[in-house]
Amino acid sequence: MHLGEHGMVTVVETGQYTHIGVSPISGALGAEISGVDLSQTVDDATLGEIRRALLDHCVIFFRGQTLTPDRHKDFSRRFGTLNVHPFVGHVAGHPEIIPIVKEKDEKVNFGGGWHTDMSFLAEPPLGSVLYALETPAYGGDTLFASQYLAYDLLSPGMKQMLGGLTAIHTAGMQYGVESEASKNNAKRKSMETKATEEAETTVEHPVVRTHPETGRKALYVNEAFTLKFKGMSKRESRPLLQFLFEHATQDAFTCRFRWETGSLAFWDNRCTQHYALNDYHGQRREMHRVTVDGDRPF
Ligand SMILES: O=C(O)CCC(=O)C(=O)O
């Protein structure tokens, strides 16, 4: 762990919660929520506290839930409209649910590198709601990193420089016809992914975004989808991007979630990155992901 000299990692101070229990799981981000049954319609006061917990902790976790695909979507829809992934197949009859599956005999997992979901969209997701149907006896944890901390712990000079930069994002590195990732995706028989020319489309986002609800600044580049800085070549962009990718995901900014069947994670995609560990070969893992639409970053 290498913290900069510019500040200390702290958990955001929160107000009181009266409808739910909220227990932070690391000093950087992440909290487990208790006292909620998501198989029932959540009342507005409880939902308000869940929303506040998400904003305070960036990723929240629920355990012991029993959700049908419809209930999973109903809960997620309370936070916004639902996304249909342009390049990844869906659960039969539920275009808004991506099955994230790794079979016992498969090697490649989905999300096995640090990323922010779908930053290749002009309006990337607010967040994702991931529900565990089958989990391995060991391994398969997910890491999350606070991109507020990644921004806060940069030097004033770096913050000033990044504040003037725009980045170019694309799905091409993951879903482009010629990409290495597409070749790996094709080996994954349990999930359908499309390799298309459409994936090469690019969009522009500020390198530092302001969270539309908290007003806090967050670093917004990620290795999966950020191609380069606007107005620079890929070669010129690479050294600074590489520094930011490594800086943004250092241990001090992370938490790690251990899944059980019935666990549900809801991450705020506007201020986090995540990484699905691939350390459970020979075991099966099956999740369902619903993705909530977001706004254009500013
Ligand atoms: O399977 C996981 O734990 C996370 C999957 C992932 O990275 C994603 O849904 O973007």
The ligand as a Gaussian input file, in Angstrom:
#p B3LYP/6-31G(d) Opt

LIG

0 1
 O      -18.871000     -11.055000     -11.015000
 C      -18.502000     -10.117000     -10.354000
 O      -18.195000     -10.182000      -9.175000
 C      -18.431000      -8.733000     -10.985000
 C      -18.742000      -8.774000     -12.439000
 C      -18.372000      -7.483000     -13.110000
 O      -17.246000      -7.094000     -13.124000
 C      -19.407000      -6.680000     -13.718000
 O      -20.587000      -7.026000     -13.656000
 O      -19.059000      -5.614000     -14.280000

